[in-house]
Amino acid sequence: KRLVRQSRRSKTPPLEDEVPLIATLLALTISALVAPVILLYLGRRGFYVLALAPLGALIWVATHWPDSSGHNVRTETVTWLPELHMDIELRFTTLSAIMSVLILGVGALVLCYCAEYFDHMRRRIAGFGGELVAFATAMFGLVISDNMLVAFTFWEATTVLSFLLVGFYSFRATSRRAATQALLVTTAGGLAMLVGLILLGERTGSYRFSDVLANPPHGTAITVAVVLILVGALSKSAIVPMHFWLPGAMAAPTPVSAYLHAAAMVKAGIFLVALLAPAF
C-alpha cells in the first residue's frame, strides 16, 4: 500500500524543519511497543524513561499551540483507504491542545508514580507499562483525529486497553468481573456511537468533524445520530445511567484509577460532547 502524506496549515505553509503531528503520534506508538523491553531491562526505573514519551509529546503540544482565533489550525492527512472514508486526517485545535495537556501531562506523572508504586519488576508489570503508554497514545490520537471513523478506532482502542489495565490482577475474580463489565458497557456505547457517526457522515457526505461542524445538518436522522453519539459519550464517561461500571473498575492498581478513570478515559466522552456541542 502506498501512503501519501500531505501536511498543510490554513493560510500558512508548513515549515520544513517542523516536526509533523503524525510523527509525534508515531513516536508515542513506538514507545508503547518497546516499553516492555525497557522495563524488563531497567526494572522499575524504566518507568521514568517511559515518562519521557508523553513528556516529549507534551513539549510538542506546548510549542505548537494553535492560534486562538481558529484561523491557523494545523491539519495533516495520510491517504489510506479513501473508498471507505478511512484516510488518517489529523486536526490540532485549541480543544485538542487542552485535552492533550491533560492526557500527556497526567500520563507522564502517573508513569513516574508507577516507578515507586510497584515493589519489584515482573513480566506482567512490564506489559502493564506498555499498555499504559499505548492508552496515552490512543487518547492522544482520539483528540487530534478529524476523521470520525479514525477517531472511533482510537475510541475503541481505549476500551480494549482499559479492559487489560482494569484486569491487571487477573487472578482475582473481582478484577475479572470489573474488567468485563467495563468492556461490555463501553463497547455497547461505542457501537451505538458508531451507528450515529455513520448516519452523520452519510447524511452530510463527509466523515470529517471539521466539515460537519462548519455546516451542521438538520433533520430526524441527524437527531437520531446525535442521540446515538451521546449514548457512546455517556457510557465512556460513566455518566448516569451508565455509571455503574466505574466503582468496580477501581479494583485496578492505583495508577490505572488515577489515569484512566480520573484524567483520561472518562474525558473522552466529555471531549466528544465539547467538540459537537457548538453545532448540535
HUZIFEN-V39327 format. One line per field, one symbol per residue. psi: psi as a letter, one per 40 degrees, with the letter a starting at -180 (. if undefined). A space follows every 10 residues. Layout:
psi=???
This chain:
psi=hhhhhhhihh ehiiideihi dddddddddd dddedddddd deadeddddd dddddddddd ddefhihdde eghhiihhhc gddeffighi hgiddddddd dddddddddd dddddedhdi hidddddddd dddddddddd ddeehdhddd dddddddddd ddddddfdge ehdddddddd dddddddddd dddddddddd dddeeiehdd ddddghiiid dddddddddd ddddddefih efeeedddee eiidddddcd eddcdeeddd dddddeddd.
